[in-house]
Amino acid sequence: MSSGRGARGLAGSLSRNALLWVAAVVVLLVVIDVVLVALALSRTAPQDSGESGPIPTFTSPPSPRPTATATSTAAPSAPAGAMQSSSGRHLLTAVDGTAAWRASAGVCGGSGEVLQHTTDGGASWQSVRLGEDVESILALRASATSISMLVAAGPDCEVVVRTSADDGATWSAGTAGAAGAGIGPDGLVLKSGTVDPPCSDPTEVFQGDYTTAVICQDVLEWRSGTGAWVEAPMKGIRSLADAGDNYTVALVGADDCSGVQIASVGAAKVTPTSTATAVGCDADADTDGPVTVARNGEHVWLWAGKSVAVSSDGGVTW
């Protein structure tokens, strides 16, 4: 009886010890878990680290700019004077008091040739599509029914005439002289062919039925037929237009005109002593850029720098 009670007492004591060890282990695991959770929370909690550092940025190389392609539609209207010439020469031809054509000449092997048309007296200009082979525009001549241009075309800059009867929508081969005379890569392009210019840097040429006139630096060069050139000094002369028996010329630097002076020079026989007779003055004309004059009847057009003006009385008033 006594031995049985002793065994049961030992077993009970062992069971109690085991329970205590299990409880201790559980408490220890709980404590460890609490410590780990606290550490994790301390890592993710916001901290005051002083001033913020720069925000990193990530860049990539810029994409190449898309290349513009020509279309068959005309460009939007441009304000008067929006076009500038890469060769320094401007071309202008008048149809009447409201319609005219103008061009920047451009250069062979380069770019910049532009042809434009106005029907509102130069208030706006519509760009006209040229043939893809046009390298440079050398001369212009327009009427109420057509426009002709002398151009240098193709890789060899071959000088040819192009004519359009639908305001530049389509072009066809034109006849020699239809666009007037021009300054080409090899000299003066006249109706009869190309000839050497009378000066090293001509800026404009006009050929009538019997005479030819060339604008050089402060000089009007003139000849009858294929005769010798006659040099008439004319300070400030920039451009010339046909006026029948006379030339209408544009001059800058005149004492009595702060802008561009319009004057008249006899076309029948120019001599070294020929002078220009003042007709009118466009005092607001810009003389810093190219100056070009055109005429049809009493309508005189003046493209000076970035401005275009029209006179309806032969250049007297603007």
C-alpha positions as CSV (number, residue, x, y, z in Angstrom):
1,M,0.0,0.0,0.0
2,S,2.8,2.5,1.0
3,S,4.9,1.7,-2.1
4,G,2.0,2.4,-4.4
5,R,1.4,5.8,-2.9
6,G,5.1,6.6,-3.3
7,A,5.1,5.8,-7.0
8,R,2.0,7.9,-7.6
9,G,3.6,10.8,-5.7
10,L,6.8,10.6,-7.8
11,A,4.7,10.5,-11.0
12,G,2.7,13.5,-9.9
13,S,5.9,15.4,-9.0
14,L,7.3,14.7,-12.5
15,S,4.2,15.7,-14.2
16,R,4.2,19.0,-12.4
17,N,7.8,19.7,-13.3
18,A,7.1,18.9,-16.9
19,L,4.2,21.3,-17.0
20,L,6.5,24.0,-15.5
21,W,9.1,23.5,-18.2
22,V,6.5,23.6,-20.9
23,A,5.0,26.8,-19.4
24,A,8.5,28.3,-19.2
25,V,9.3,27.5,-22.9
26,V,5.9,29.0,-24.0
27,V,6.6,32.2,-22.1
28,L,10.1,32.4,-23.6
29,L,8.8,32.0,-27.1
30,V,6.2,34.7,-26.5
31,V,8.9,37.0,-25.2
32,I,11.1,36.3,-28.2
33,D,8.1,36.9,-30.6
34,V,7.3,40.2,-28.9
35,V,10.9,41.3,-29.2
36,L,11.0,40.4,-32.9
37,V,7.8,42.3,-33.6
38,A,9.1,45.4,-31.8
39,L,12.3,45.3,-33.9
40,A,10.3,45.0,-37.1
41,L,8.1,47.9,-36.2
42,S,11.1,50.1,-35.3
43,R,12.6,49.5,-38.8
44,T,9.4,50.5,-40.7
45,A,8.5,53.5,-38.5
46,P,9.2,56.9,-40.0
47,Q,12.4,58.6,-38.8
48,D,13.6,62.2,-38.9
49,S,16.7,62.0,-41.0
50,G,17.2,65.8,-41.5
51,E,16.8,67.5,-44.9
52,S,15.5,65.4,-47.7
53,G,18.0,64.3,-50.4
54,P,17.4,65.0,-54.1
55,I,14.7,63.0,-55.8
56,P,16.4,60.7,-58.3
57,T,15.4,61.2,-61.9
58,F,15.7,58.9,-64.9
59,T,16.2,60.3,-68.4
60,S,16.5,58.7,-71.8
61,P,18.0,60.1,-75.0
62,P,15.5,62.4,-76.8
63,S,13.7,60.8,-79.7
64,P,14.8,62.0,-83.2
65,R,12.7,64.9,-84.6
66,P,10.3,63.6,-87.3
67,T,11.2,64.7,-90.8
68,A,8.7,66.8,-92.5
69,T,7.4,65.5,-95.8
70,A,6.0,67.5,-98.7
71,T,2.3,67.3,-99.5
72,S,0.3,68.1,-102.5
73,T,-1.8,70.6,-100.6
74,A,-1.0,74.3,-100.5
75,A,0.4,75.7,-97.2
76,P,-1.7,78.0,-95.0
77,S,-1.7,81.7,-95.8
78,A,1.4,83.6,-94.5
79,P,1.5,87.2,-93.5
80,A,3.1,89.6,-95.9
81,G,6.9,89.5,-95.7
82,A,7.1,86.2,-93.9
83,M,9.4,84.8,-96.5
84,Q,13.1,85.5,-96.7
85,S,15.6,84.6,-99.4
86,S,18.6,82.4,-98.8
87,S,20.4,83.9,-101.9
88,G,19.6,87.5,-101.0
89,R,17.4,88.0,-104.2
90,H,13.7,88.5,-104.2
91,L,11.5,88.2,-107.3
92,L,8.1,89.9,-107.7
93,T,5.6,90.2,-110.6
94,A,2.3,92.0,-110.5
95,V,-1.0,91.1,-112.2
96,D,-3.0,94.1,-111.1
97,G,-3.6,96.0,-107.9
98,T,-4.7,93.0,-105.8
99,A,-2.9,90.0,-107.4
100,A,0.8,89.3,-107.5
101,W,3.4,86.6,-107.3
102,R,6.7,86.6,-105.4
103,A,9.5,84.2,-104.8
104,S,12.7,83.8,-102.9
105,A,15.3,82.7,-105.3
106,G,17.0,79.9,-103.3
107,V,20.4,78.5,-104.4
108,C,21.3,75.4,-106.4
109,G,22.2,72.5,-104.2
110,G,20.6,74.2,-101.2
111,S,17.2,75.2,-100.1
112,G,15.0,78.2,-99.6
113,E,13.2,78.5,-102.9
114,V,9.6,79.5,-102.2
115,L,6.8,80.7,-104.5
116,Q,3.8,82.6,-103.2
117,H,0.6,84.1,-104.5
118,T,-1.6,86.9,-103.2
119,T,-5.1,88.1,-104.3
120,D,-5.7,90.6,-101.5
121,G,-3.1,93.2,-102.2
122,G,-0.3,91.5,-100.2
123,A,-2.2,91.2,-97.0
124,S,-1.7,87.4,-97.1
125,W,0.3,85.1,-99.3
126,Q,-0.5,81.5,-100.3
127,S,2.5,79.2,-100.7
128,V,2.5,77.3,-104.0
129,R,4.0,73.8,-104.4
130,L,6.9,73.6,-106.8
131,G,8.2,70.5,-108.7
132,E,10.4,68.4,-106.5
133,D,13.3,68.9,-108.9
134,V,13.3,72.7,-108.6
135,E,16.6,73.9,-107.0
136,S,16.3,77.6,-107.6
137,I,13.8,80.2,-109.0
138,L,15.5,82.7,-111.4
139,A,12.7,84.8,-112.8
140,L,8.9,85.2,-112.6
141,R,6.3,86.7,-115.0
142,A,2.6,86.5,-114.5
143,S,-0.6,87.5,-116.3
144,A,-4.3,87.2,-115.5
145,T,-4.3,83.6,-116.9
146,S,-0.9,82.1,-116.2
147,I,2.3,82.2,-114.2
148,S,5.7,81.3,-115.7
149,M,9.0,80.8,-113.8
150,L,12.5,80.4,-114.9
151,V,14.1,77.7,-112.7
152,A,17.3,75.7,-112.2
153,A,16.1,72.1,-112.0
154,G,17.6,68.7,-111.3
155,P,21.0,67.7,-109.9
156,D,22.8,69.6,-112.7
157,C,20.7,72.8,-112.2
158,E,19.5,72.8,-115.8
159,V,17.8,76.1,-116.6
160,V,14.3,75.6,-117.9
161,V,10.9,77.4,-118.0
162,R,7.8,76.1,-116.2
163,T,4.3,77.5,-116.8
164,S,1.1,77.0,-114.9
165,A,-2.5,77.9,-116.0
166,D,-4.1,76.8,-112.7
167,D,-2.4,79.0,-110.1
168,G,0.5,76.6,-109.6
169,A,-1.5,73.4,-109.1
170,T,0.2,71.8,-112.1
171,W,3.2,72.8,-114.2
172,S,4.3,72.2,-117.7
173,A,7.2,73.1,-119.9
174,G,7.2,76.7,-120.9
175,T,8.6,78.6,-123.9
176,A,11.9,80.6,-123.8
177,G,11.4,84.1,-122.5
178,A,8.0,83.4,-121.0
179,A,9.3,84.1,-117.5
180,G,11.5,87.0,-118.5
181,A,15.2,87.2,-117.9
182,G,17.0,85.9,-114.8
183,I,20.4,85.5,-113.2
184,G,21.5,81.9,-113.5
185,P,24.5,79.8,-112.3
186,D,26.4,80.7,-115.5
187,G,25.4,84.3,-116.1
188,L,22.4,86.3,-117.4
189,V,19.7,84.0,-118.8
190,L,18.1,85.9,-121.7
191,K,15.6,84.8,-124.3
192,S,18.4,84.1,-126.8
193,G,20.6,82.2,-124.3
194,T,23.0,82.8,-121.5
195,V,25.5,85.7,-121.6
196,D,28.2,87.1,-119.2
197,P,26.9,89.8,-116.9
198,P,28.4,93.3,-117.1
199,C,29.4,93.2,-113.4
200,S,30.6,90.6,-111.0
201,D,27.5,90.5,-108.7
202,P,24.3,91.5,-110.6
203,T,21.2,91.5,-108.4
204,E,18.5,91.9,-111.1
205,V,18.0,91.8,-114.9
206,F,15.2,92.9,-117.2
207,Q,15.0,92.2,-120.9
208,G,12.5,94.0,-123.1
209,D,11.9,93.7,-126.8
210,Y,14.9,95.8,-127.7
211,T,16.9,96.5,-124.6
212,T,18.3,94.8,-121.5
213,A,19.0,96.4,-118.1
214,V,21.0,95.0,-115.2
215,I,21.1,96.3,-111.6
216,C,24.6,96.2,-110.1
217,Q,26.0,98.0,-107.0
218,D,24.9,101.6,-107.4
219,V,25.0,101.2,-111.2
220,L,22.4,100.7,-113.9
221,E,23.9,98.7,-116.8
222,W,22.0,99.0,-120.1
223,R,22.4,97.9,-123.7
224,S,20.4,97.9,-126.9
225,G,20.1,94.5,-128.6
226,T,23.5,92.8,-128.4
227,G,25.5,96.1,-128.3
228,A,28.0,97.2,-125.7
229,W,26.9,97.8,-122.1
230,V,26.5,101.4,-121.0
231,E,27.2,102.1,-117.4
232,A,25.0,104.7,-115.7
233,P,26.0,105.4,-112.0
234,M,22.8,105.6,-109.9
235,K,23.4,105.7,-106.2
236,G,21.1,103.4,-104.1
237,I,19.5,101.6,-107.0
238,R,18.0,98.3,-105.9
239,S,15.4,97.2,-108.4
240,L,13.8,98.0,-111.7
241,A,10.4,97.4,-113.5
242,D,9.2,97.9,-117.0
243,A,7.1,101.0,-117.5
244,G,6.9,101.2,-121.3
245,D,9.2,103.9,-122.5
246,N,10.7,104.2,-119.0
247,Y,12.0,102.1,-116.2
248,T,10.4,102.4,-112.7
249,V,13.3,102.1,-110.3
250,A,13.6,101.7,-106.5
251,L,16.3,103.7,-104.7
252,V,17.4,103.8,-101.1
253,G,19.4,106.5,-99.4
254,A,17.8,109.4,-101.2
255,D,18.1,112.8,-99.3
256,D,14.4,113.5,-99.6
257,C,13.1,110.0,-98.8
258,S,13.8,108.1,-95.6
259,G,12.4,104.8,-97.0
260,V,12.4,103.7,-100.6
261,Q,12.1,106.3,-103.4
262,I,10.3,105.4,-106.6
263,A,11.8,107.1,-109.6
264,S,11.7,107.0,-113.4
265,V,14.5,106.5,-115.9
266,G,14.2,106.7,-119.7
267,A,14.5,103.3,-121.2
268,A,15.0,104.2,-124.9
269,K,18.6,105.3,-124.6
270,V,20.5,105.2,-121.3
271,T,23.8,107.1,-121.2
272,P,26.5,107.4,-118.5
273,T,24.8,110.7,-117.5
274,S,21.3,109.3,-117.2
275,T,19.6,110.2,-113.9
276,A,16.5,109.1,-112.1
277,T,13.6,111.5,-111.7
278,A,11.8,111.1,-108.3
279,V,8.1,110.0,-108.5
280,G,7.2,109.2,-105.0
281,C,8.4,107.8,-101.7
282,D,7.3,104.9,-99.5
283,A,8.7,106.4,-96.2
284,D,7.7,103.3,-94.2
285,A,9.5,100.8,-96.4
286,D,12.2,98.6,-94.7
287,T,15.5,99.2,-96.4
288,D,17.6,96.8,-94.4
289,G,16.6,93.7,-96.5
290,P,16.1,93.1,-100.2
291,V,14.1,95.7,-102.1
292,T,12.1,94.6,-105.2
293,V,9.7,96.6,-107.4
294,A,7.1,95.4,-109.9
295,R,4.6,97.2,-112.1
296,N,1.5,96.5,-114.2
297,G,-0.1,99.6,-115.6
298,E,-0.4,102.2,-112.8
299,H,-0.2,99.6,-110.1
300,V,3.3,99.5,-108.6
301,W,4.2,96.9,-106.0
302,L,7.1,97.3,-103.6
303,W,8.5,94.4,-101.5
304,A,11.0,95.9,-99.1
305,G,12.4,93.8,-96.4
306,K,9.5,92.3,-94.5
307,S,6.8,94.6,-95.9
308,V,4.7,94.7,-99.1
309,A,3.0,97.9,-100.3
310,V,0.9,98.7,-103.4
311,S,0.5,102.1,-105.2
312,S,-2.4,102.6,-107.6
313,D,-1.0,105.9,-109.1
314,G,2.3,104.8,-110.5
315,G,4.2,105.0,-107.2
316,V,3.3,108.6,-106.3
317,T,1.5,107.6,-103.1
318,W,1.5,104.5,-100.9
